[in-house]
Amino acid sequence: MAVLTTADRKALLILARSAIASELIDGVLIERPAEIPAAMQELRGCFVTLHKKGRLRGCIGTIEPTRSLISNIEDNAQNAAFRDPRFPALHADELPLVDIEISVLSKPEVLPFKNAEDLKSMLKPKIHGVILSKGWKSATFLPQVWEQLPEKEMFLSHLCSKAGMKENDWQYEGITVKVYEVEYFSE
């Protein structure tokens, strides 16, 4: 995977903000780079997170690397602003109050753990993003979530709840855990 340069990061943040603004303000066009660097053309998962006055205002992402990073950033920015089911659609007067954060994911890898203690020993707080699945239920937390949930048991319990499972389901058989790392940056 190519490393994103400072210029790439800036261009992706401009892309995300302009993608949102283009839906809110007549005449605003999406600002895509004139020449798309190789790092932006790679198939990469990513999340776009919106914060308003320090509070979450929307977050939508793509975990699996199935599309180019630049395409995912544009779509996820609009989805975070207008289609996160936890929040009403963003309004034009809110846009100046919103800060944008982008998280670019590594490819998720299955964590081959034997039991709950083994799982806890393998997790790396603030480094690993975690995808927890059981049957059709699944949820993920970005590595940044470790800031709010620093204890592994608490982190995993909240992740189970997010997936619609019982809080302690992470301790039992039938759970699949994948981990990934992110490169994140914000305005």
Secondary structure, DSSP 8 states (H G I E B T S, - for coil): -----HHHHHHHHHHHHHHHHHHHSTT------SS--HHHHSB--EEEEEEETTEEEEEEEE-S--SBHHHHHHHHHHHHHH--TTS----GGGGGGEEEEEEEE---EE---SSHHHHHHH--TTT-EEEEEETTEEEEE-GGGGGT--SHHHHHHHHHHHTTS-TTGGGSTT-EEEEE-EEEEE-
